[in-house]
Amino acid sequence: MMIKQAAWVFLTLGLTACSGMDHSTLPSDSGVSETLLEDKPAEWSDSYAGNPEVQGFIDRLVKEHNYDRKRLELAFSHIKVRPKVIEKSDNQPEVLIPYYEYKTRFVNEERAKLGRQFAKRNADWLQKAEQEFGVEPRIIVALIGVETYYGRITGSRDVFTSLTTLAFDYPRRKAYFQSELEAYLLLARQEEWNIGATKGSYSGAMGMVQFMPSNYQKLAVDYDENGHVDLWGSDADAIGSVANYLKHHGWQKGQPWFVMAYVADAEKVKDEINRGREPSKDMVAWSALGVLPAQSFIAQKTGLIALRTGPEEVSYWLGYENFFTIMDYNPSRRYAMSVLELAESIGNDERY
């Protein structure tokens, strides 16, 4: 025990001494981005490298993945908590804003028009993706449109600091974000990114499709076959990756998304409204509860969805499997409905 304590003190002193060095520049071969110098802590002890839990995380990456300890120590020593990330994580618009307000950000003629232009430019890639993955072009386009305005807004803060903040200073989802931080660091090594150079959302999502690092690892596709996946600059890679993601999560080719529904007595079905992440009942069961489809339908299981479509108005839908597959991308019914309504606005191929 005394030996371990002595070793830790030695390591701490050594790293503290290193922190006193001139870090106005970083070695060109450090694997760490110079942008981390812009807001680096004044003292090593104020940085994430001074956090014992982070040291344990580093130890594990070195042991399990043979990661370069010096690279990790250097990267973590140049960052500190980013409070804005925690604030935004606790105030997500998908949770706080009623649907009739939320949807106006995404379901409008300007975004539909730009979506049709994006689809026209990428018609061949979209057709290829539909043939290979079974996902309609307008769904792929709408999802990219809602996520990043077709690549115009992909996030401006470095993913590394955001993920580190959430991994060690956001207890509610700590385990999840530590796994995503690990995935990011492994991805940075694999793709030869400098740690901290990768820009994304406050939650660490990346590229025009806003993949978290683990999804980038598992489901991103080099669709243009140029030798590497680029979710920022390649429309083809973005299209193929979205289609692959949706198919992986259960998208059903040629199947409906939802139908409008009539609910005779909302109080009677209050425990069924917006419940779960998959279809729950067939149409016969819904009919017995006074829930009826208001449009043509197919006899498959659905889930009951209710969203506020006006200050004093609630609308109902019966969502099929494909609706809930969109929720695998973002677990919000407001989000899923916005994607699907934008897809309807964009229209089918003949309108591009």
TAFENQUI-V832725 format. One record per residue. RES is the residue in one letter. OMEGA is omega in whole degrees, 0 to 359 (* if undefined). Layout:
# TAFENQUI-V832725
res:RES omega:OMEGA
res:RES omega:OMEGA
This chain:
# TAFENQUI-V832725
res:M omega:179
res:M omega:180
res:I omega:179
res:K omega:179
res:Q omega:180
res:A omega:180
res:A omega:180
res:W omega:178
res:V omega:180
res:F omega:180
res:L omega:181
res:T omega:180
res:L omega:181
res:G omega:180
res:L omega:177
res:T omega:178
res:A omega:179
res:C omega:183
res:S omega:179
res:G omega:181
res:M omega:178
res:D omega:179
res:H omega:178
res:S omega:172
res:T omega:177
res:L omega:177
res:P omega:183
res:S omega:181
res:D omega:184
res:S omega:185
res:G omega:181
res:V omega:185
res:S omega:175
res:E omega:182
res:T omega:178
res:L omega:177
res:L omega:188
res:E omega:184
res:D omega:186
res:K omega:179
res:P omega:179
res:A omega:182
res:E omega:178
res:W omega:183
res:S omega:178
res:D omega:182
res:S omega:177
res:Y omega:177
res:A omega:178
res:G omega:180
res:N omega:181
res:P omega:179
res:E omega:177
res:V omega:177
res:Q omega:177
res:G omega:177
res:F omega:178
res:I omega:179
res:D omega:183
res:R omega:179
res:L omega:177
res:V omega:184
res:K omega:187
res:E omega:185
res:H omega:180
res:N omega:181
res:Y omega:180
res:D omega:183
res:R omega:183
res:K omega:179
res:R omega:179
res:L omega:179
res:E omega:181
res:L omega:181
res:A omega:182
res:F omega:180
res:S omega:182
res:H omega:180
res:I omega:176
res:K omega:183
res:V omega:177
res:R omega:187
res:P omega:183
res:K omega:179
res:V omega:180
res:I omega:179
res:E omega:181
res:K omega:179
res:S omega:180
res:D omega:183
res:N omega:183
res:Q omega:182
res:P omega:179
res:E omega:182
res:V omega:192
res:L omega:189
res:I omega:178
res:P omega:188
res:Y omega:184
res:Y omega:174
res:E omega:183
res:Y omega:187
res:K omega:183
res:T omega:177
res:R omega:191
res:F omega:184
res:V omega:179
res:N omega:186
res:E omega:180
res:E omega:181
res:R omega:177
res:A omega:179
res:K omega:178
res:L omega:176
res:G omega:178
res:R omega:177
res:Q omega:177
res:F omega:181
res:A omega:180
res:K omega:179
res:R omega:188
res:N omega:185
res:A omega:182
res:D omega:180
res:W omega:180
res:L omega:177
res:Q omega:178
res:K omega:181
res:A omega:179
res:E omega:180
res:Q omega:186
res:E omega:186
res:F omega:178
res:G omega:181
res:V omega:182
res:E omega:180
res:P omega:185
res:R omega:176
res:I omega:179
res:I omega:182
res:V omega:182
res:A omega:180
res:L omega:177
res:I omega:179
res:G omega:178
res:V omega:183
res:E omega:189
res:T omega:181
res:Y omega:179
res:Y omega:176
res:G omega:181
res:R omega:183
res:I omega:184
res:T omega:180
res:G omega:187
res:S omega:180
res:R omega:184
res:D omega:184
res:V omega:184
res:F omega:181
res:T omega:179
res:S omega:181
res:L omega:179
res:T omega:177
res:T omega:181
res:L omega:182
res:A omega:186
res:F omega:181
res:D omega:178
res:Y omega:190
res:P omega:186
res:R omega:182
res:R omega:186
res:K omega:184
res:A omega:180
res:Y omega:184
res:F omega:173
res:Q omega:178
res:S omega:178
res:E omega:176
res:L omega:177
res:E omega:179
res:A omega:179
res:Y omega:182
res:L omega:177
res:L omega:178
res:L omega:178
res:A omega:178
res:R omega:182
res:Q omega:184
res:E omega:180
res:E omega:171
res:W omega:168
res:N omega:179
res:I omega:180
res:G omega:181
res:A omega:185
res:T omega:181
res:K omega:180
res:G omega:181
res:S omega:179
res:Y omega:181
res:S omega:179
res:G omega:179
res:A omega:192
res:M omega:171
res:G omega:183
res:M omega:177
res:V omega:176
res:Q omega:174
res:F omega:167
res:M omega:185
res:P omega:181
res:S omega:177
res:N omega:174
res:Y omega:179
res:Q omega:191
res:K omega:193
res:L omega:176
res:A omega:188
res:V omega:172
res:D omega:191
res:Y omega:177
res:D omega:174
res:E omega:177
res:N omega:175
res:G omega:176
res:H omega:180
res:V omega:178
res:D omega:181
res:L omega:175
res:W omega:189
res:G omega:184
res:S omega:175
res:D omega:181
res:A omega:180
res:D omega:179
res:A omega:181
res:I omega:180
res:G omega:182
res:S omega:177
res:V omega:181
res:A omega:178
res:N omega:179
res:Y omega:183
res:L omega:177
res:K omega:180
res:H omega:183
res:H omega:170
res:G omega:179
res:W omega:182
res:Q omega:184
res:K omega:174
res:G omega:181
res:Q omega:182
res:P omega:180
res:W omega:182
res:F omega:168
res:V omega:173
res:M omega:184
res:A omega:172
res:Y omega:180
res:V omega:184
res:A omega:184
res:D omega:183
res:A omega:180
res:E omega:182
res:K omega:183
res:V omega:185
res:K omega:180
res:D omega:180
res:E omega:184
res:I omega:178
res:N omega:182
res:R omega:172
res:G omega:184
res:R omega:178
res:E omega:177
res:P omega:187
res:S omega:186
res:K omega:173
res:D omega:186
res:M omega:178
res:V omega:179
res:A omega:179
res:W omega:180
res:S omega:179
res:A omega:180
res:L omega:180
res:G omega:177
res:V omega:185
res:L omega:175
res:P omega:181
res:A omega:178
res:Q omega:174
res:S omega:186
res:F omega:172
res:I omega:187
res:A omega:173
res:Q omega:178
res:K omega:178
res:T omega:173
res:G omega:183
res:L omega:184
res:I omega:176
res:A omega:178
res:L omega:180
res:R omega:183
res:T omega:175
res:G omega:181
res:P omega:180
res:E omega:186
res:E omega:174
res:V omega:177
res:S omega:185
res:Y omega:175
res:W omega:167
res:L omega:185
res:G omega:176
res:Y omega:183
res:E omega:183
res:N omega:175
res:F omega:183
res:F omega:174
res:T omega:174
res:I omega:178
res:M omega:173
res:D omega:177
res:Y omega:177
res:N omega:189
res:P omega:180
res:S omega:177
res:R omega:176
res:R omega:180
res:Y omega:183
res:A omega:181
res:M omega:178
res:S omega:178
res:V omega:185
res:L omega:176
res:E omega:176
res:L omega:177
res:A omega:177
res:E omega:179
res:S omega:179
res:I omega:175
res:G omega:182
res:N omega:188
res:D omega:186
res:E omega:182
res:R omega:185
res:Y omega:*
